[in-house]
């Protein structure tokens, strides 16, 4: 992980670590805070890295290299997430219907 400089206890992270952290934080289902906690870094530091990444200060940007592959994967993941939410909603509706049917069977008829 970090390499400490002599004297001060300032962590120095590799460019690869920073890039992975930034790319991880840009995923739609993740937050800066959760990524920072998972990597044991301060959220402000990750935010600074994200800004540097957007400004192109990291030099080589991986997103440009894998742009076509990443777009396809991102599209597929978003479609799958949408399908999961649809299926969960259908499942909830079926559970409600099942509870409704059970209640109807328990109620005595007034006829």
FIRO-864360 format. One line per 10 residues: their letters; for each residue x, y, z of C-alpha. Coordinates in steps of 0.5 Angstrom, whole numbers. Example, Ala and Ser with C-alpha at 12.3 -4.5 7.8 and 13.67 -1.06 7.14 Angstrom:
<nodes>
as) 25,-9,16 | 27,-2,14 $
</nodes>
This chain:
<nodes>
xxxxxxxxxx) 0,0,0 | 3,7,2 | 10,8,2 | 12,13,8 | 17,18,7 | 23,19,12 | 21,24,18 | 14,26,17 | 9,20,17 | 6,22,10 $
xxxxxxxxxx) 4,17,6 | 6,16,-2 | 1,12,-6 | 3,9,-13 | 0,12,-19 | -3,5,-21 | -7,5,-14 | -9,12,-15 | -12,10,-22 | -15,4,-19 $
xxxxxxxxxx) -18,8,-13 | -21,13,-18 | -24,9,-23 | -27,5,-17 | -30,11,-14 | -33,13,-21 | -37,7,-21 | -45,8,-21 | -46,4,-15 | -41,7,-11 $
xxxxxxxxxx) -39,13,-7 | -33,17,-5 | -34,15,2 | -35,8,1 | -29,7,-3 | -25,11,1 | -27,7,7 | -25,1,4 | -18,3,2 | -17,6,9 $
xxxxxxxxxx) -16,13,6 | -19,20,7 | -25,22,3 | -22,28,1 | -15,25,-1 | -20,21,-6 | -24,27,-8 | -17,31,-10 | -15,25,-14 | -21,25,-18 $
xxxxxxxxxx) -21,32,-19 | -13,31,-22 | -16,25,-26 | -21,29,-29 | -16,35,-31 | -11,30,-34 | -6,30,-29 | -5,23,-28 | -2,23,-35 | -5,16,-38 $
xxxxxxxxxx) -12,16,-38 | -14,8,-38 | -21,10,-40 | -19,12,-47 | -15,6,-48 | -21,1,-46 | -26,6,-48 | -30,1,-53 | -30,-5,-48 | -31,-1,-42 $
xxxxxxxxxx) -38,2,-45 | -40,-4,-47 | -39,-7,-40 | -42,-1,-37 | -48,-2,-42 | -49,-9,-40 | -48,-8,-33 | -53,-2,-33 | -58,-7,-37 | -57,-12,-32 $
xxxxxxxxxx) -58,-8,-26 | -65,-5,-29 | -67,-12,-30 | -65,-14,-23 | -70,-8,-20 | -75,-10,-25 | -75,-18,-22 | -75,-15,-15 | -81,-11,-16 | -85,-17,-19 $
xxxxxxxxxx) -83,-21,-14 | -85,-16,-9 | -92,-16,-12 | -93,-23,-12 | -91,-23,-5 | -97,-18,-4 | -101,-22,-8 | -100,-28,-4 | -101,-25,3 | -108,-22,0 $
xxxxxxxxxx) -110,-29,-2 | -108,-32,5 | -112,-27,8 | -118,-28,3 | -118,-35,5 | -118,-34,13 | -124,-29,13 | -131,-32,14 | -136,-31,8 | -142,-27,10 $
x) -147,-31,5 $
</nodes>
